[in-house]
Structure formats: C-alpha cells, structure tokens
Amino acid sequence: MGATMRARIEGIDNQVRPGFRSDDTVYNLRTTIRAEYRDGPIRLLGELWDSRVYGNDRRSAITSTEVNTFEPVQAFIEADLGDALGTGTTLKATAGRMMLNLGSRRLVAADDYRNTTAGYTGLRADIGVGRDWQAALVYVLPQMRRPDDIDSIVDNKRGIDKESFNLVLWGGVVSRAKLIGGASGELSFFHLGESDIVGRPTRDRSLDTVALRLIRKPAVDAADFDLEGGYQRGTISASAAANARRLDVLAWFVHGEAGYTMPGGWKPRLSLFADVASGDRRGGHYGRFDTIFGFRRGEYSPAGMLATISRANIMSPGVRIDAVPDKRSDLYASYRPMWLHSRSDAFSTSNVIDPTGRSGRFAGHQFDARARYWIVPDHLQFEVDTTYITAGRFLREAPNARGRDAFYWSLNLLAIL
C-alpha cells in the first residue's frame, strides 16, 4: 500500500495562450492511492488518482489535463514468465490499465508535473536477451479523460475515462546497452490510429513515428550526451469536421544535448542543448510534428497553466545547470531563445499564430528554474518552479498575441506515505 498527496498553488501574469484569462491563480490537489499484491511470478497492482483544481472559472487555462476525479488509472496483472522465450532471455507480460514511460519518454510518457497523468489500457511485453538487449512492446488504447466539457471540469465532476478502438497506440522500444563507446542505443516505433466517435470529433490521425537515440548517462567527472531524432509519416484531416480533406504528414524532430558533471560537493552539471521540431508550411503535406503522448516538463516549460512550448514548430538552443547541494535538495536553471520553424504555423503549443508569416520567426527568450527540498526525507518535499518568457517580435506582433512578457510560478508540497 502507498499513497501520495500533492498540493499546488500556481499563478501566471500575462498568459501567452490566447483565449484564457491573462492573470490567474489556481489551487491544485492531487491524491493517489496504490495497492500491490505479489504471489510468486504474479503481480497485481491498482492505483487510484484524484486530481482537482480550485479557484478557477471558465476563463482559466484549465482542461481535462488538470482535472480527473476518482480515476482508476492503473489496474493490471503482470506475469514474470522467466526464460519462456529461450535460454538467456527474460519475459514479463502485463495486461490491464497501466501507465507507460518508454525510452526517452519523448513519444510515450506519464507526465508527473501536470495534475493528471496519461493512462493506457491494453497489453505490454518486456523482453530481455542477454545482458545488453531489452525491448518494451505495447498494444494499448489510450484513456480519454471524462468528463471533458468546461463546466464539468470547473466543478471537478466525476466520470470514468473511456477506452475505444477509435484511439489505438501500438509499437515499442528496442535498446542495446554499450552500443558505441559505452553509450546505449534505442530504436522506437509507434503507430497512432484515431477516428471519430459519437460526441468526440477528431482529426483522424494515422501516424507512424520512428526515432533513433544514442545516450551516455551523466556521471561525476565525465561527459555525457543525449542525441535523438524522430521521423513521422501518415495522414491527418485538415480539421475535426467530418468532411475535412485528408493531408499527408511529413514531420520530424531532433534533440541534442551534451553535458559535463563536475566533481565537488554540489556535483554541478553544465549542459548545452538544442531542440528542433518541424512546423506546418504551405505545400502538399502537413508538417507539424506530433509528440503523441510525450512529456513536456523535463525539457520544456511546465505543463498545466503555462503549457506554452513543447515538441512542435520550434527551434531552440539553450544552456542548463543542475546541482545537488546535499541529500535533501536539488535545483536547476535553464535559458533558451526560441524561434518558429515555420513562421506561418502556431508557435509550439501556444496557439499564437500569424498565417501570413509577416510577424517573423523570433518568439522570445525563456528562463526556467526549479528547486526542491525534502523537509522530511522520502516523505515530505517542497518544490518551487518559475518560468519567465520575454516576448520577441512574433509574440508581440502576431494577430492574436498579447504582446507582453509572461511570468509563471508554482509552490508545491508533496507528501508520500
């Protein structure tokens, strides 16, 4: 048995995303209860999430990604089948409702910063061959959060999330340890199939995404790196309308990062990084990269109320420093300038757009920082997050831009039982 409770107060001055209140403060409460049973090779696990928001209204930047009450996100059975595939192999099979964090998590993840998480219902197989080869294969139906209308979200109403074969994700990640000079390699492939269901029109996505990754994990007094590129093909509707025309998809992303962890009491790690994700342009295909269910907070800005940038229509180098002052605390700070890959598409996930392209490419600068401290080690943690976005030419001149610098902050208290 185990349980967690996280209380958060977050605020924003000069919201970047149009359509929401410019200045706002809301209160989040997330409670999870987890139960697990083991009997030999069999494991049963159930986990209930209750995510609520208070102090908000219809103009707040709140969606079903923040509210999901009394939801059994996980309820699965796992069987350790040992060397069922042959000598030197391992096999674990899982069936039911589950959370997924696969590979780099840039395509499939259970985001922990936002108030809710992503759940999936279906099958998973984890396969090991020898000491170095691993594979995680899935066929799942991503859970669609319910209710998802704004009135129900504001009132924290309850509704069990739905699964449907109208939204299917399958694929997996194959990894090889010590592939090149001590670095590990990963090959990912995922297919997302989506179509309309009653009361939920969609853009009918049919996307195949393949990604290659080479990574050397951080270590004290050593260099590390993380290089990944993804390529996406398929089809998508021009809008959610039933008669919308179909478009061919050709999109991609690249992430590169190189760092060094210095010896010393704080073990500071300095890293340089660059992210490029394609945007849509005029022409014969749709070019905006879809990160599917990838995480946001670890590399971009916080999810939830801010949710301004992610892995879509962006070009952004940057620098970051991480430090661990002692066993109870850790902190980081990062800086990145930001440009649009396509000047006629919406800037990343901000929904700020100039279809004419006349507002240029430069969106602005982002300064992001986080500090965490264990008040009671392993049981009670305090966290503060801040993000400052200066408005560049695009965020000043685009037709639906607010044209002002934005400041986001949150205070978090996490209790673990």
MIZATI-985965 format. One record per residue (C-alpha): residue in one letter; x, y, z. Coordinates in nm, 4 decimals. Layout:
<lummis>
+----+----------+----------+----------+
! aa !       c1 !       c2 !       c3 !
+----+----------+----------+----------+
!  a !        X !        Y !        Z !
...
+----+----------+----------+----------+
</lummis>
This chain:
<lummis>
+----+----------+----------+----------+
! aa !       c1 !       c2 !       c3 !
+----+----------+----------+----------+
!  m !   0.0000 !   0.0000 !   0.0000 !
!  g !   0.1075 !   0.3535 !  -0.0597 !
!  a !  -0.0378 !   0.6991 !  -0.1041 !
!  t !   0.0690 !   1.0471 !  -0.2087 !
!  m !  -0.0852 !   1.3921 !  -0.1863 !
!  r !   0.0411 !   1.6978 !  -0.3697 !
!  a !  -0.0931 !   2.0462 !  -0.3034 !
!  r !  -0.0010 !   2.3182 !  -0.5510 !
!  i !  -0.0720 !   2.6853 !  -0.5896 !
!  e !   0.0237 !   2.8234 !  -0.9305 !
!  g !  -0.0134 !   3.1599 !  -1.0907 !
!  i !   0.0547 !   3.3383 !  -1.4155 !
!  d !   0.0934 !   3.7021 !  -1.5129 !
!  n !   0.0296 !   3.7759 !  -1.8820 !
!  q !  -0.0795 !   3.4356 !  -2.0103 !
!  v !   0.0776 !   3.3673 !  -2.3505 !
!  r !  -0.2019 !   3.1461 !  -2.4852 !
!  p !  -0.4980 !   3.3376 !  -2.6299 !
!  g !  -0.8483 !   3.2658 !  -2.5055 !
!  f !  -0.7564 !   3.2332 !  -2.1380 !
!  r !  -0.7518 !   3.4787 !  -1.8510 !
!  s !  -0.4404 !   3.6983 !  -1.8710 !
!  d !  -0.3634 !   3.6875 !  -1.4976 !
!  d !  -0.4769 !   3.3932 !  -1.2868 !
!  t !  -0.4091 !   3.1917 !  -0.9722 !
!  v !  -0.5472 !   2.8427 !  -0.9065 !
!  y !  -0.5051 !   2.5669 !  -0.6479 !
!  n !  -0.4382 !   2.2053 !  -0.7447 !
!  l !  -0.4785 !   1.8972 !  -0.5279 !
!  r !  -0.3696 !   1.5526 !  -0.6448 !
!  t !  -0.4141 !   1.2399 !  -0.4349 !
!  t !  -0.3067 !   0.8883 !  -0.5326 !
!  i !  -0.3654 !   0.5561 !  -0.3567 !
!  r !  -0.1772 !   0.2468 !  -0.4692 !
!  a !  -0.2167 !  -0.1188 !  -0.3691 !
!  e !   0.0009 !  -0.4089 !  -0.4823 !
!  y !  -0.0074 !  -0.7858 !  -0.4312 !
!  r !   0.2601 !  -1.0392 !  -0.5259 !
!  d !   0.2434 !  -1.4162 !  -0.5346 !
!  g !   0.5426 !  -1.5783 !  -0.6969 !
!  p !   0.5622 !  -1.4667 !  -1.0608 !
!  i !   0.2262 !  -1.2857 !  -1.0459 !
!  r !   0.1809 !  -0.9198 !  -0.9514 !
!  l !  -0.1480 !  -0.7355 !  -0.9201 !
!  l !  -0.1479 !  -0.3564 !  -0.8989 !
!  g !  -0.4218 !  -0.0986 !  -0.8658 !
!  e !  -0.3808 !   0.2787 !  -0.8434 !
!  l !  -0.6473 !   0.5458 !  -0.7984 !
!  w !  -0.5821 !   0.9104 !  -0.8919 !
!  d !  -0.7945 !   1.2029 !  -0.7778 !
!  s !  -0.6960 !   1.5327 !  -0.9445 !
!  r !  -0.8859 !   1.8547 !  -0.8685 !
!  v !  -0.8476 !   2.2274 !  -0.9244 !
!  y !  -0.9978 !   2.5088 !  -0.7147 !
!  g !  -1.0235 !   2.8843 !  -0.7606 !
!  n !  -1.0701 !   2.8570 !  -1.1372 !
!  d !  -1.3505 !   2.9519 !  -1.3739 !
!  r !  -1.4403 !   2.9116 !  -1.7420 !
!  r !  -1.1673 !   3.1580 !  -1.8463 !
!  s !  -0.8880 !   2.9815 !  -1.6565 !
!  a !  -0.6299 !   2.7795 !  -1.8510 !
!  i !  -0.7723 !   2.4550 !  -1.7139 !
!  t !  -0.8656 !   2.1439 !  -1.9136 !
!  s !  -0.9069 !   1.7718 !  -1.8513 !
!  t !  -0.5273 !   1.7523 !  -1.8206 !
!  e !  -0.5693 !   1.9137 !  -1.4771 !
!  v !  -0.8975 !   1.7597 !  -1.3535 !
!  n !  -0.9709 !   1.3857 !  -1.3333 !
!  t !  -1.1517 !   1.2759 !  -1.0174 !
!  f !  -1.1555 !   0.9259 !  -0.8656 !
!  e !  -0.9928 !   0.7632 !  -1.1678 !
!  p !  -0.8525 !   0.4050 !  -1.1560 !
!  v !  -0.5563 !   0.4912 !  -1.3776 !
!  q !  -0.3859 !   0.1563 !  -1.3124 !
!  a !  -0.5398 !  -0.1869 !  -1.2630 !
!  f !  -0.3262 !  -0.4605 !  -1.4161 !
!  i !  -0.1909 !  -0.8111 !  -1.3796 !
!  e !   0.1754 !  -0.8809 !  -1.4529 !
!  a !   0.3323 !  -1.2220 !  -1.5005 !
!  d !   0.7064 !  -1.2913 !  -1.4857 !
!  l !   0.7470 !  -1.5702 !  -1.7401 !
!  g !   1.1230 !  -1.6086 !  -1.6925 !
!  d !   1.3034 !  -1.7638 !  -1.9903 !
!  a !   0.9866 !  -1.8650 !  -2.1758 !
!  l !   1.1419 !  -1.7361 !  -2.4994 !
!  g !   1.4584 !  -1.9387 !  -2.4572 !
!  t !   1.7758 !  -1.9685 !  -2.2527 !
!  g !   1.9247 !  -1.6317 !  -2.1630 !
!  t !   1.6000 !  -1.4421 !  -2.2141 !
!  t !   1.3517 !  -1.2786 !  -1.9789 !
!  l !   0.9846 !  -1.2038 !  -2.0368 !
!  k !   0.7255 !  -1.0077 !  -1.8410 !
!  a !   0.3692 !  -0.9761 !  -1.9693 !
!  t !   0.1238 !  -0.7131 !  -1.8447 !
!  a !  -0.2479 !  -0.6740 !  -1.9158 !
!  g !  -0.4965 !  -0.4116 !  -1.7969 !
!  r !  -0.4874 !  -0.0387 !  -1.7217 !
!  m !  -0.1344 !   0.0969 !  -1.6844 !
!  m !   0.0943 !   0.3985 !  -1.7024 !
!  l !   0.3757 !   0.3963 !  -1.9595 !
!  n !   0.7182 !   0.5592 !  -1.9677 !
!  l !   0.9003 !   0.4245 !  -2.2714 !
!  g !   1.2507 !   0.5025 !  -2.3946 !
!  s !   1.3341 !   0.8733 !  -2.3788 !
!  r !   0.9672 !   0.9470 !  -2.2934 !
!  r !   0.9578 !   1.2000 !  -2.5780 !
!  l !   0.6849 !   0.9975 !  -2.7520 !
!  v !   0.5119 !   0.7975 !  -2.4766 !
!  a !   0.5156 !   0.9061 !  -2.1125 !
!  a !   0.3167 !   0.9540 !  -1.7943 !
!  d !   0.3846 !   1.3204 !  -1.7192 !
!  d !   0.4324 !   1.3743 !  -1.3451 !
!  y !   0.4371 !   1.7551 !  -1.3275 !
!  r !   0.0865 !   1.8181 !  -1.4522 !
!  n !  -0.2063 !   1.7472 !  -1.2210 !
!  t !  -0.3282 !   1.4393 !  -1.4102 !
!  t !  -0.1374 !   1.1655 !  -1.5887 !
!  a !  -0.1746 !   0.9618 !  -1.9072 !
!  g !  -0.3197 !   0.6123 !  -1.8711 !
!  y !  -0.3365 !   0.3290 !  -2.1241 !
!  t !  -0.5410 !   0.0073 !  -2.1375 !
!  g !  -0.4084 !  -0.2995 !  -2.3138 !
!  l !  -0.1065 !  -0.5280 !  -2.3330 !
!  r !   0.2647 !  -0.4850 !  -2.2680 !
!  a !   0.5583 !  -0.7232 !  -2.3054 !
!  d !   0.9078 !  -0.6584 !  -2.1642 !
!  i !   1.1732 !  -0.8799 !  -2.3212 !
!  g !   1.5415 !  -0.9177 !  -2.2322 !
!  v !   1.8043 !  -1.1008 !  -2.4357 !
!  g !   2.1374 !  -1.1499 !  -2.2626 !
!  r !   2.2744 !  -0.8617 !  -2.0613 !
!  d !   2.2510 !  -0.5872 !  -2.3191 !
!  w !   1.9327 !  -0.6177 !  -2.5266 !
!  q !   1.5942 !  -0.5009 !  -2.3978 !
!  a !   1.2579 !  -0.4423 !  -2.5640 !
!  a !   0.9253 !  -0.2991 !  -2.4443 !
!  l !   0.6323 !  -0.3685 !  -2.6786 !
!  v !   0.2784 !  -0.2356 !  -2.6331 !
!  y !  -0.0685 !  -0.2555 !  -2.7855 !
!  v !  -0.2894 !  -0.0165 !  -2.5903 !
!  l !  -0.5953 !   0.2057 !  -2.6020 !
!  p !  -0.5032 !   0.5473 !  -2.4557 !
!  q !  -0.7555 !   0.6513 !  -2.1925 !
!  m !  -0.9701 !   0.9506 !  -2.2928 !
!  r !  -1.0403 !   1.1604 !  -1.9847 !
!  r !  -1.4049 !   1.2118 !  -1.8889 !
!  p !  -1.5790 !   1.4410 !  -1.8403 !
!  d !  -1.4057 !   1.6874 !  -2.0712 !
!  d !  -1.6543 !   1.9759 !  -2.1012 !
!  i !  -1.5519 !   2.3013 !  -1.9349 !
!  d !  -1.8457 !   2.3191 !  -1.6905 !
!  s !  -1.7741 !   1.9717 !  -1.5526 !
!  i !  -1.4017 !   2.0476 !  -1.5287 !
!  v !  -1.4620 !   2.3705 !  -1.3354 !
!  d !  -1.6909 !   2.1827 !  -1.0935 !
!  n !  -1.4486 !   1.8847 !  -1.0518 !
!  k !  -1.7192 !   1.6426 !  -1.1649 !
!  r !  -1.6553 !   1.2698 !  -1.1848 !
!  g !  -1.6583 !   1.0489 !  -1.4932 !
!  i !  -1.4699 !   0.7269 !  -1.5657 !
!  d !  -1.2212 !   0.7630 !  -1.8506 !
!  k !  -1.3093 !   0.5789 !  -2.1705 !
!  e !  -1.1166 !   0.3461 !  -2.3985 !
!  s !  -1.2074 !   0.2803 !  -2.7595 !
!  f !  -1.0609 !   0.1115 !  -3.0649 !
!  n !  -1.1125 !   0.4519 !  -3.2276 !
!  l !  -0.7898 !   0.5532 !  -3.0496 !
!  v !  -0.5133 !   0.2918 !  -3.0647 !
!  l !  -0.1395 !   0.3059 !  -2.9952 !
!  w !   0.0985 !   0.0217 !  -3.0709 !
!  g !   0.4723 !  -0.0221 !  -3.1111 !
!  g !   0.7671 !  -0.0211 !  -2.8772 !
!  v !   1.1312 !   0.0491 !  -2.7973 !
!  v !   1.4334 !  -0.1763 !  -2.8527 !
!  s !   1.7533 !  -0.0800 !  -2.6681 !
!  r !   2.1137 !  -0.2006 !  -2.6684 !
!  a !   2.3478 !  -0.1196 !  -2.3795 !
!  k !   2.7128 !  -0.0361 !  -2.4523 !
!  l !   2.6457 !   0.0091 !  -2.8209 !
!  i !   2.9240 !   0.2566 !  -2.9031 !
!  g !   3.1974 !   0.3598 !  -2.6610 !
!  g !   2.9877 !   0.2943 !  -2.3542 !
!  a !   2.6811 !   0.4706 !  -2.4954 !
!  s !   2.3439 !   0.2987 !  -2.5251 !
!  g !   2.1240 !   0.2993 !  -2.8333 !
!  e !   1.7461 !   0.2954 !  -2.8772 !
!  l !   1.5149 !   0.2368 !  -3.1705 !
!  s !   1.1495 !   0.3386 !  -3.1247 !
!  f !   0.8452 !   0.2890 !  -3.3434 !
!  f !   0.4861 !   0.3838 !  -3.2616 !
!  h !   0.1665 !   0.3852 !  -3.4652 !
!  l !  -0.1224 !   0.6047 !  -3.3539 !
!  g !  -0.4627 !   0.5431 !  -3.5099 !
!  e !  -0.7509 !   0.7796 !  -3.4342 !
!  s !  -1.1029 !   0.8223 !  -3.5706 !
!  d !  -1.4268 !   0.9957 !  -3.4680 !
!  i !  -1.6592 !   0.8585 !  -3.2038 !
!  v !  -2.0019 !   0.9918 !  -3.1063 !
!  g !  -1.9611 !   1.3280 !  -2.9340 !
!  r !  -1.5857 !   1.3409 !  -2.9977 !
!  p !  -1.4851 !   1.4621 !  -3.3440 !
!  t !  -1.1133 !   1.4234 !  -3.4123 !
!  r !  -0.8579 !   1.4973 !  -3.6806 !
!  d !  -0.8448 !   1.1261 !  -3.7696 !
!  r !  -0.4722 !   1.0907 !  -3.7154 !
!  s !  -0.2931 !   0.7902 !  -3.8627 !
!  l !   0.0717 !   0.8458 !  -3.7718 !
!  d !   0.3823 !   0.6282 !  -3.7881 !
!  t !   0.6745 !   0.7660 !  -3.5865 !
!  v !   1.0234 !   0.6162 !  -3.5834 !
!  a !   1.3070 !   0.7524 !  -3.3674 !
!  l !   1.6755 !   0.6733 !  -3.3115 !
!  r !   1.8586 !   0.7653 !  -2.9926 !
!  l !   2.2176 !   0.7475 !  -2.8654 !
!  i !   2.2747 !   0.8254 !  -2.4974 !
!  r !   2.5525 !   0.8278 !  -2.2394 !
!  k !   2.4129 !   0.8940 !  -1.8932 !
!  p !   2.5590 !   1.1641 !  -1.6650 !
!  a !   2.8367 !   1.0610 !  -1.4251 !
!  v !   3.0648 !   1.2615 !  -1.1968 !
!  d !   3.3779 !   1.3956 !  -1.3671 !
!  a !   3.2625 !   1.2676 !  -1.7055 !
!  a !   3.0999 !   1.3927 !  -2.0246 !
!  d !   2.7536 !   1.2768 !  -2.1257 !
!  f !   2.5226 !   1.3232 !  -2.4216 !
!  d !   2.1711 !   1.2518 !  -2.5463 !
!  l !   2.1019 !   1.2565 !  -2.9207 !
!  e !   1.7629 !   1.1649 !  -3.0663 !
!  g !   1.5871 !   1.2206 !  -3.3946 !
!  g !   1.2344 !   1.1239 !  -3.4971 !
!  y !   1.0597 !   1.0992 !  -3.8344 !
!  q !   0.6804 !   1.0956 !  -3.8745 !
!  r !   0.4649 !   0.9907 !  -4.1704 !
!  g !   0.0950 !   0.9217 !  -4.2175 !
!  t !  -0.2261 !   1.1161 !  -4.2716 !
!  i !  -0.4368 !   1.3698 !  -4.0825 !
!  s !  -0.7579 !   1.5626 !  -4.1504 !
!  a !  -0.7286 !   1.9359 !  -4.2089 !
!  s !  -0.9775 !   1.9883 !  -3.9230 !
!  a !  -1.2136 !   1.7909 !  -3.6995 !
!  a !  -1.5031 !   1.8446 !  -3.9404 !
!  a !  -1.6493 !   1.5245 !  -4.0814 !
!  n !  -1.5869 !   1.6292 !  -4.4435 !
!  a !  -1.2378 !   1.7767 !  -4.3902 !
!  r !  -0.9848 !   1.6846 !  -4.6557 !
!  r !  -0.7076 !   1.4385 !  -4.5769 !
!  l !  -0.3462 !   1.5571 !  -4.5706 !
!  d !  -0.0275 !   1.3563 !  -4.5981 !
!  v !   0.2046 !   1.4008 !  -4.2984 !
!  l !   0.5795 !   1.4541 !  -4.3180 !
!  a !   0.7231 !   1.5810 !  -3.9877 !
!  w !   1.0293 !   1.5377 !  -3.7680 !
!  f !   1.2139 !   1.6398 !  -3.4506 !
!  v !   1.5758 !   1.6454 !  -3.3304 !
!  h !   1.7077 !   1.6775 !  -2.9746 !
!  g !   2.0764 !   1.7125 !  -2.8956 !
!  e !   2.2380 !   1.7612 !  -2.5572 !
!  a !   2.5944 !   1.7444 !  -2.4251 !
!  g !   2.6908 !   1.7876 !  -2.0617 !
!  y !   2.9638 !   1.7504 !  -1.8048 !
!  t !   2.9240 !   1.6809 !  -1.4326 !
!  m !   3.1953 !   1.8428 !  -1.2216 !
!  p !   3.3301 !   1.6829 !  -0.9059 !
!  g !   3.2688 !   1.8640 !  -0.5807 !
!  g !   3.0110 !   1.8942 !  -0.3086 !
!  w !   2.7237 !   2.0187 !  -0.5270 !
!  k !   2.8110 !   1.7987 !  -0.8294 !
!  p !   2.7130 !   2.0735 !  -1.0762 !
!  r !   2.6298 !   1.9582 !  -1.4278 !
!  l !   2.6548 !   2.2090 !  -1.7115 !
!  s !   2.4896 !   2.1184 !  -2.0398 !
!  l !   2.4229 !   2.2668 !  -2.3813 !
!  f !   2.1186 !   2.1555 !  -2.5766 !
!  a !   1.9244 !   2.2206 !  -2.8959 !
!  d !   1.5712 !   2.1269 !  -2.9977 !
!  v !   1.4149 !   2.1482 !  -3.3414 !
!  a !   1.0642 !   2.0238 !  -3.4215 !
!  s !   0.9021 !   2.0857 !  -3.7561 !
!  g !   0.6005 !   2.3076 !  -3.8124 !
!  d !   0.3385 !   2.3129 !  -4.0859 !
!  r !   0.4060 !   2.5074 !  -4.4037 !
!  r !   0.2167 !   2.5764 !  -4.7214 !
!  g !   0.2561 !   2.2894 !  -4.9626 !
!  g !   0.1359 !   1.9415 !  -5.0372 !
!  h !   0.1767 !   1.7872 !  -4.6909 !
!  y !   0.1180 !   1.8542 !  -4.3203 !
!  g !   0.4483 !   1.9282 !  -4.1469 !
!  r !   0.3722 !   1.9877 !  -3.7775 !
!  f !   0.5365 !   1.7239 !  -3.5563 !
!  d !   0.3007 !   1.5435 !  -3.3169 !
!  t !   0.4765 !   1.4318 !  -2.9974 !
!  i !   0.1855 !   1.1844 !  -2.9377 !
!  f !   0.1990 !   1.1316 !  -2.5582 !
!  g !   0.5467 !   1.2705 !  -2.4891 !
!  f !   0.6434 !   1.4546 !  -2.1710 !
!  r !   0.6877 !   1.8313 !  -2.1517 !
!  r !   0.8376 !   1.9450 !  -1.8173 !
!  g !   1.1759 !   1.7751 !  -1.8290 !
!  e !   1.2941 !   1.9652 !  -2.1381 !
!  y !   1.0496 !   2.2494 !  -2.1990 !
!  s !   0.8277 !   2.4652 !  -1.9779 !
!  p !   0.5774 !   2.3414 !  -1.7182 !
!  a !   0.2534 !   2.1781 !  -1.8259 !
!  g !  -0.0824 !   2.2889 !  -1.6916 !
!  m !  -0.1499 !   2.6616 !  -1.6720 !
!  l !   0.1573 !   2.7661 !  -1.8760 !
!  a !   0.1888 !   2.4867 !  -2.1382 !
!  t !   0.3411 !   2.7259 !  -2.3918 !
!  i !   0.6214 !   2.5287 !  -2.5554 !
!  s !   0.6771 !   2.1663 !  -2.6396 !
!  r !   0.7995 !   1.9459 !  -2.9242 !
!  a !   0.6255 !   2.1258 !  -3.2162 !
!  n !   0.7199 !   2.4140 !  -3.4504 !
!  i !   1.0195 !   2.5288 !  -3.2539 !
!  m !   1.3930 !   2.5874 !  -3.2982 !
!  s !   1.5712 !   2.6473 !  -2.9713 !
!  p !   1.9265 !   2.6059 !  -2.8424 !
!  g !   1.9988 !   2.6607 !  -2.4752 !
!  v !   2.2085 !   2.6099 !  -2.1662 !
!  r !   2.1213 !   2.4431 !  -1.8364 !
!  i !   2.2878 !   2.3906 !  -1.4999 !
!  d !   2.1864 !   2.1251 !  -1.2449 !
!  a !   2.3167 !   2.0952 !  -0.8904 !
!  v !   2.2657 !   1.8770 !  -0.5833 !
!  p !   2.3706 !   2.0832 !  -0.2780 !
!  d !   2.3025 !   1.7949 !  -0.0376 !
!  k !   2.0980 !   1.4763 !   0.0038 !
!  r !   1.7810 !   1.6744 !   0.0669 !
!  s !   1.7870 !   1.9285 !  -0.2147 !
!  d !   1.8347 !   1.9685 !  -0.5871 !
!  l !   1.7947 !   2.2575 !  -0.8287 !
!  y !   1.8330 !   2.3581 !  -1.1897 !
!  a !   1.8119 !   2.6654 !  -1.4092 !
!  s !   1.7974 !   2.6938 !  -1.7875 !
!  y !   1.7868 !   2.9553 !  -2.0594 !
!  r !   1.6729 !   2.9210 !  -2.4198 !
!  p !   1.5997 !   3.1638 !  -2.7048 !
!  m !   1.3131 !   3.0438 !  -2.9261 !
!  w !   1.2283 !   3.0656 !  -3.2958 !
!  l !   0.9469 !   2.9203 !  -3.5051 !
!  h !   1.0472 !   2.6517 !  -3.7529 !
!  s !   0.7564 !   2.7617 !  -3.9727 !
!  r !   0.6588 !   3.1272 !  -3.9482 !
!  s !   0.3016 !   3.0598 !  -4.0758 !
!  d !   0.2177 !   2.7899 !  -3.8160 !
!  a !   0.1268 !   2.8364 !  -3.4483 !
!  f !   0.4328 !   2.8810 !  -3.2264 !
!  s !   0.4865 !   2.5479 !  -3.0499 !
!  t !   0.1821 !   2.4819 !  -2.8225 !
!  s !   0.0993 !   2.8479 !  -2.7572 !
!  n !  -0.1792 !   2.8726 !  -3.0210 !
!  v !  -0.0339 !   3.2126 !  -3.1179 !
!  i !  -0.0278 !   3.2249 !  -3.4976 !
!  d !   0.0244 !   3.4567 !  -3.7934 !
!  p !  -0.0871 !   3.2664 !  -4.1071 !
!  t !   0.0716 !   3.5326 !  -4.3282 !
!  g !   0.4165 !   3.4778 !  -4.1766 !
!  r !   0.4730 !   3.8535 !  -4.1507 !
!  s !   0.5431 !   3.8513 !  -3.7749 !
!  g !   0.8760 !   3.6783 !  -3.8248 !
!  r !   1.0266 !   3.3754 !  -3.6531 !
!  f !   1.1709 !   3.5013 !  -3.3252 !
!  a !   0.9335 !   3.4205 !  -3.0375 !
!  g !   1.1442 !   3.5341 !  -2.7416 !
!  h !   1.3542 !   3.4085 !  -2.4520 !
!  q !   1.2651 !   3.1621 !  -2.1775 !
!  f !   1.4253 !   3.1465 !  -1.8321 !
!  d !   1.3196 !   2.8422 !  -1.6299 !
!  a !   1.4187 !   2.7239 !  -1.2813 !
!  r !   1.3194 !   2.4680 !  -1.0186 !
!  a !   1.4299 !   2.3975 !  -0.6616 !
!  r !   1.3232 !   2.1042 !  -0.4419 !
!  y !   1.3880 !   2.0286 !  -0.0755 !
!  w !   1.2957 !   1.7247 !   0.1352 !
!  i !   1.1559 !   1.8646 !   0.4598 !
!  v !   1.1203 !   1.5062 !   0.5836 !
!  p !   1.3419 !   1.2780 !   0.3721 !
!  d !   1.1381 !   1.0476 !   0.1449 !
!  h !   0.8094 !   1.1684 !   0.2951 !
!  l !   0.7579 !   1.5457 !   0.2600 !
!  q !   0.9052 !   1.7567 !  -0.0202 !
!  f !   0.8712 !   2.1266 !  -0.1041 !
!  e !   0.9157 !   2.2476 !  -0.4631 !
!  v !   0.9150 !   2.5887 !  -0.6290 !
!  d !   0.9031 !   2.6407 !  -1.0078 !
!  t !   0.9392 !   2.9656 !  -1.2002 !
!  t !   0.9336 !   3.0416 !  -1.5734 !
!  y !   0.9807 !   3.3823 !  -1.7371 !
!  i !   0.9132 !   3.4297 !  -2.1095 !
!  t !   1.0114 !   3.7542 !  -2.2770 !
!  a !   0.8040 !   3.8396 !  -2.5840 !
!  g !   1.0084 !   3.8553 !  -2.9013 !
!  r !   0.8854 !   4.0012 !  -3.2274 !
!  f !   0.6476 !   3.7153 !  -3.3037 !
!  l !   0.4834 !   3.7161 !  -2.9582 !
!  r !   0.4447 !   4.0948 !  -2.9867 !
!  e !   0.3180 !   4.1286 !  -3.3435 !
!  a !   0.1193 !   3.8125 !  -3.4289 !
!  p !  -0.2522 !   3.8968 !  -3.4706 !
!  n !  -0.3671 !   3.7034 !  -3.1602 !
!  a !  -0.0579 !   3.7653 !  -2.9447 !
!  r !  -0.0890 !   3.9537 !  -2.6174 !
!  g !   0.2493 !   4.1170 !  -2.6746 !
!  r !   0.3744 !   4.1104 !  -2.3164 !
!  d !   0.6305 !   3.9179 !  -2.1121 !
!  a !   0.4849 !   3.6249 !  -1.9167 !
!  f !   0.5742 !   3.5029 !  -1.5680 !
!  y !   0.4639 !   3.1664 !  -1.4263 !
!  w !   0.5242 !   3.0324 !  -1.0759 !
!  s !   0.4140 !   2.7397 !  -0.8600 !
!  l !   0.4616 !   2.6293 !  -0.4994 !
!  n !   0.4241 !   2.2566 !  -0.4349 !
!  l !   0.4102 !   2.0384 !  -0.1256 !
!  l !   0.4294 !   1.6617 !  -0.1821 !
!  a !   0.3527 !   1.4118 !   0.0935 !
!  i !   0.4412 !   1.0424 !   0.0454 !
!  l !   0.3030 !   0.7765 !   0.2782 !
+----+----------+----------+----------+
</lummis>
